Amino acid sequence: MSWVWEYCRRVSGARPRAQCQVCWQTLATGNHGTSSLIRHLAAKHGLQAGPGGPPLAALTDPRDSPPARPAPSPAVWAWQHFQSLTPEAAMCQICQDILQESPRLQDATLSEHLLAQHQMESPPHSPARSPPASPQATEAAGPSTASTISSPSAQLPPSSPLTLQRPPTIIPLSECPPHRGTVSDYFQSLPNGQAQCQLCRDAVVIPKGHNPTELAAHLRLKHKIEPEHQAEIALTTDALSRSMSPPMCTLTPNHVGSDSEASSPPNEDPDFELDLQESDDSTATDPFPDNDLAASSSLRSQVWKYCIHLTAEVALCRFCQRIYRTTNGATTSLARHLKQMHSVNITLDTNVRRKSRNLSVAGSSDAQEPPDSAEPEAEDATLTPDDGSSPTTGEHQYAKAKVQADTPDASLNPGEKSFSSTRPNRSWVWRHFKSAGAKTAICTHCNTPFQTTNGTTTSLRRHLTRAHALIENEASGDKPIDDNENGGEGSERQPVDGDQLLREQIKQFVQSPRPGRSWVWRYSKTLDKNIVACLKCDRVYKTPNGSTSSIARHLRIGHGLKPTLLDEMATPAHKTKKPRVDALWNDVESDEMESGNDEVDEEGSPGMEECFKDDDDQNFDVEAMDFDGEDEKDDDNTHGKQKRSWIWTHIRQSTSMSARCRICHRKFGLINGTTTQFARHLSKYHGLDPSSPMVLLPQTSLKELTRLCSQDRALPVPTKTQKFKTLERSKRLRALQSDFFEEINNQISVCKLCQTRFRNQSLISRSLHLERKHGVNLEQEVKQEHDSVLDDNDDVPHSISKVEDAPALDHPIEVAESVEEILAKLIAVDGFPMDTLLKSAYINETLAQKNLAMPGTPQDLDAMLIKHAEHLKIKVGEELSNMTHMDLKFSLTLFEWKSEDDQIRIEVKCHGLEMSWNLGIVQEVPLMTDSMIMEAVKNVVQDFGLNFHRDIVACTTNGLNPLGAEHQKCLDQGINQAVSNVMFSGQPDGSLVPDIRDTLAKLKSDSVRNKTSGHNQHFINGRALERVLSQEQPRDLVQRKWMDVLEFLESILKPEVASRIKRLLTEEELTSLRNLVKMLALIRSGLEVLESSGLNLLSADNIVVEVLEGLAEVPHELSHTLREALSQAMEQLRNHDIVSLIKYISNPKALEQTEAHAFLKMSSREILERDIFRLETRLFRNLHKDRIPCLDRISAEMDDFESSGFLSADLKLLRQSLVTVSPTCRQRHSRGSMTTEKGSRGPSHISPQLEGALVFLKGYYDQSN
């Protein structure tokens, strides 16, 4: 180490710095350089480079030397007792008070402070100290005119015996006890976690851990004070006594002699030392002035010999200057800190404190005894270090106090009782516990805290019997120690050893087991403090704080064991279980748990992966040692009890490290049995929480729960008068749907009204179909029936509607449609021009018959369609949001769409498992960049309540059809590139990561040595290894290089070669290689499936998700990196589909199959017949054919159409429009006739808002059809 560090020390901080210990100047050192320090020592202190310089103690700070003056003045003497802080403030080194005066602190102010506070008067012409002034002089001096700021340290009382009778002497810092630090001298603690600066009165937040960094920064920036420069401030004896009070700090010589020796200054006596002892003077100031027993030293905690009161609720340790809270005067935290950190045991005989309290309350003359009489009692309060030399602790103190309490008091007259005998018997538990507040007790054996509500000791007694094998002698009280039953009259009692008493108590406890013991201990044994094992199957379960809920549940479900009638009768009355609200479902819950018991029990309870077995405990006699078993309070447990979480009703454990949701089958990792992520998932995606009615209805089926979540239906809350035998809403709905659907086979059913096919299990889709297409709301009917059951409070539900009550199939169900729905379908789906519909007398007359009014102007029609589209968008958004709560995923399909002015648009469609939704279009695509297009698509998805990164798993131009070769190539390339980036990351030469390369290097050296051994397999492995470890680029693609590594690792891990590999590699390296092979093989198998033909995009994404889940289960350091790389690659592929949209959708073959091309090949008669049928469907869908007006007129005109070519003006206008307008929304749309004659105005353009609304309406009603 350099010689510089003998005079300097390093300073912690963001930048490397060092501080000169001679002048306390802070210098920058750079990267551990000492050149700046050498220059500083040579220039300012004259120290030459190299060792052998003068010691540090011989050097003086030139800044601290007083300036040479011709004649010292009294001001020089005053500044010897003050430390300058700022031009306006200075700190007194005697009492640590800060004086402040504006604009500049005057010398007279300092002299006045020394005279008034410390009775120190300066001589007229010399700086020598003078004896203190008389009290009369002090009163004549008057108060100081400058503002005095008190130090946070404790103030010395005027009546203290430590008031010095000689001039104060400066004590070096090396002889002082540990100080708080100079930063605390400038601040005063506030109760709200802040500190107030004594200079500017600003409040500064105190960081956690009482780190003075923020406080020091405040002094440095605002007051230009460097706290490190003030580290060597000298303290006087007055200041020292103030900082150490209470208890008082006395200055005594080592050998007490004559008065002359005692009056000598401490700095002149070589044997002078600082002695900490408690003052015997009864006039000492007590920190608790309201205490009536303040004069009794035995009632004051011995903790305060080592701690200092800062505020009413804050105390400071004198050893390490750590701050602790003392709420309501509690000293538990201080005592524990002294014992653990400084090896100081503070014990107090409870008998002494109790006796003193009794004397005080009785008001006898003994309460007023002088302090000398209390000294023998105070001797029991031992204050010893924790070195095993403590003579009285724990049970020994109790045995001694018990003998003293049982001995009759000789001062009492015959037949007279002492005050202590009238007090209720104190529980034996308190021999082993100490109070830490009004409701907290701490075990003296293991320092475990317990709650003692209303003074109960049940939990404390249970802890002593289980953890420490301690019980009471008898249930009624303490048994007499000697054989004399006369209370000590025949013979004098003798002290009893505490260890012997403890052994007798344990012996009696083992021989007489306590009644009310839990029945589970007959089938389990204790392995550890909080771990038990089942005697039937040796499975291990946790028992935190003695809880038997988990082992009792295992015995009931796993082995079919239940408590007998005798066990129930032995259970105390106060431990009987209270009835629960969901007690009606206990049998159902037990059946569900028993059905999944085989799968769960194979893996054990959550969080317990291995069975702890101890040979020493195999012969442990559970019946002999009667631990205080916990009665079965699975639901009414109080402190520290662990009960079965409601989450496991909806979660199924699949392996020891994973579990799946019973609703959506999503897989989660299981770590130490925690259920936090499951609770978050159930609350976020399924709307379930502990207060949800679904928690109280465990028999609800999975399909019912799924349907309720998707349709936002709430189950009724069970009442006391209704048991709800079943909630067969799904069966009722299926029965009602059977009237409208006919099953073709076991999987397909067809609607009887419109011949649309559905799967038999798709109850939601069929209900939505009936509601949207035919206006039949079966869900509302089921809900009304269920509500009527609740209103009538009847156990028997109302009968379901019969089949004969359904409407006849010959007459469609009449459901009123609004004019918005009719016009939206005619314009958006069928492609009728808007001006044609407005001017058509036939359509206006038909709407008038239905009591509907056509909009008067085209602008009103536009506003009507836009408003109707916005209303349906909100409805679709709610539907998609409910499906996302079930953790369902979606895919996007993007299509090119041209407007009437030949501008390219992007049509966005969303696909689920059974349904699709048209989300609208993206405008002005040619003017956007790739990033703008991507953001526009994400905004469209976000408008419907979907998150692009969370809810969209795929985005392509044709997601429902099989993947093309180009997209499969993108998937293959992305996955290979991601794996290669991980395996060869950060290596410019293309070599493997260092850990794998070093492991394979060992195998390479072995293969080289065995080239000439004649073993062909070793030679082949060596050549393959050389090719893998070569620095040259491989001939194959870079992303295929990791497969070569996989093939080589698989070859060397074969059985015929593995024996030699085990000799070369350690077990850890071999396990790492096997896990690496497992991960790479899993990725390779996924690529093989992705390259198969006929794979759609949703299935491809599911394969990638399975690969990611498999990688998460492999314990390897590259597992997390590989999963992140694959996820990032898939995200890039999704964005790539959006950016390269125009490239992918250029497919002429697809355009030839559209409806527009098929429309142009139709004859005029076919076009007109189809359009008239559409008008009939839109306008008269809910009426019988006989009630359709003008049907005969239309038929007659159709018959004469081909012969005469004559049509009415209404139908002729309709025909002219339909000849040139496609029924689809992807062709041009105009308000007027599309036939433009010579001199007439061309078609008018529609607004972008209306264009987007029409596209959305077409997709919405196409989905309904």
Sequence and secondary structure as in RCSB ss.txt:
>XXXX:A:sequence
MSWVWEYCRRVSGARPRAQCQVCWQTLATGNHGTSSLIRHLAAKHGLQAGPGGPPLAALTDPRDSPPARPAPSPA
VWAWQHFQSLTPEAAMCQICQDILQESPRLQDATLSEHLLAQHQMESPPHSPARSPPASPQATEAAGPSTASTIS
SPSAQLPPSSPLTLQRPPTIIPLSECPPHRGTVSDYFQSLPNGQAQCQLCRDAVVIPKGHNPTELAAHLRLKHKI
EPEHQAEIALTTDALSRSMSPPMCTLTPNHVGSDSEASSPPNEDPDFELDLQESDDSTATDPFPDNDLAASSSLR
SQVWKYCIHLTAEVALCRFCQRIYRTTNGATTSLARHLKQMHSVNITLDTNVRRKSRNLSVAGSSDAQEPPDSAE
PEAEDATLTPDDGSSPTTGEHQYAKAKVQADTPDASLNPGEKSFSSTRPNRSWVWRHFKSAGAKTAICTHCNTPF
QTTNGTTTSLRRHLTRAHALIENEASGDKPIDDNENGGEGSERQPVDGDQLLREQIKQFVQSPRPGRSWVWRYSK
TLDKNIVACLKCDRVYKTPNGSTSSIARHLRIGHGLKPTLLDEMATPAHKTKKPRVDALWNDVESDEMESGNDEV
DEEGSPGMEECFKDDDDQNFDVEAMDFDGEDEKDDDNTHGKQKRSWIWTHIRQSTSMSARCRICHRKFGLINGTT
TQFARHLSKYHGLDPSSPMVLLPQTSLKELTRLCSQDRALPVPTKTQKFKTLERSKRLRALQSDFFEEINNQISV
CKLCQTRFRNQSLISRSLHLERKHGVNLEQEVKQEHDSVLDDNDDVPHSISKVEDAPALDHPIEVAESVEEILAK
LIAVDGFPMDTLLKSAYINETLAQKNLAMPGTPQDLDAMLIKHAEHLKIKVGEELSNMTHMDLKFSLTLFEWKSE
DDQIRIEVKCHGLEMSWNLGIVQEVPLMTDSMIMEAVKNVVQDFGLNFHRDIVACTTNGLNPLGAEHQKCLDQGI
NQAVSNVMFSGQPDGSLVPDIRDTLAKLKSDSVRNKTSGHNQHFINGRALERVLSQEQPRDLVQRKWMDVLEFLE
SILKPEVASRIKRLLTEEELTSLRNLVKMLALIRSGLEVLESSGLNLLSADNIVVEVLEGLAEVPHELSHTLREA
LSQAMEQLRNHDIVSLIKYISNPKALEQTEAHAFLKMSSREILERDIFRLETRLFRNLHKDRIPCLDRISAEMDD
FESSGFLSADLKLLRQSLVTVSPTCRQRHSRGSMTTEKGSRGPSHISPQLEGALVFLKGYYDQSN
>XXXX:A:secstr
  GGGGTEEEE SSS EEEETTT  EEE TTT  HHHHHHHHHHS   SSS    GGG   TTTS    SS  HH
HHHHTTEEEEETTEEEETTT  EEE SS   HHHHHHHHHHHH     SS         HHHHHHH   SSEEE 
 SS    TT TT  SS   EE GGGS     GGGGGEEE TTSEEEETTT  EEE  TT  THHHHHHHHHHS  
 GGGGTT  EEHHHHHHHT SS EEEEESS   HHHHHS TTT TTEEEEE     TTS  S TT TTTT GGGS
 GGGGTEEEEETTEEEETTT  EEE GGG  HHHHHHHHHHH EEE   HHHHHHHHHHHHHT GGGG  GGGGH
HHHTTS EEESSS  S  THHHHHHHHHHHHS  TTS TT   GGGGS    GGGGSEEE SSSEEEETTT  EE
E GGG  HHHHHHHHHHS    S SSS   SSS TTSSSSS      HHHHHHHHHHHHHHS  SS  GGGGSEE
EEETTEEEETTT  EEE GGG  HHHHHHHHHHH     HHHHHHS GGG     GGGGGHHHHHHHHHHTHHHH
HHH STT  S    GGGTT  TTTS        SSS  SS     GGGGTEEEEETTEEEETTT  EEE  TT  
HHHHHHHHHHS   TTSGGGG TT  HHHHHHHHHHT       TT   S   HHHHHHHHHTTTEEESSSSEEE
ETTT  EEETT HHHHHHHHHHHS   HHHHHHHHHHHHHHHT SS      GGGS  TTS       HHHHHHI
IIIIS   HHHHHH HHHHHHHHHTT    SSHHHHHHHHHHHHHHHHHHHHHHHHHHHHTT  EEEEEEEEE T
T  EEEEEEEE SS EEEEEEE   TT  HHHHHHHHHHHHHTTT  HHHHEEEEESSSSS   HHHHHHHHHHH
HHHHHHHHTTT TT    HHHHHHHHHHHHHHHHTGGG  HHHHHHHHHHHHHH SS  SS GGGHHHHHHHHHH
HHTSHHHHHHHHHHS HHHHHHHHHHHHHHHHHHHHHHHHTSTT  HHHHHHHHHHHHHHHHTS  TTHHHHHHH
HHHHHHHHHHHHHHTHHHHS  HHHHHTSHHHHHHTS HHHHHHHHHHHHHHHHSTTS GGG TTHHHHHHHHHT
HHHH    HHHHHHHHHHHHS SSTTS   SS S   TTS       HHHHHHHHHHHHHHHHH 
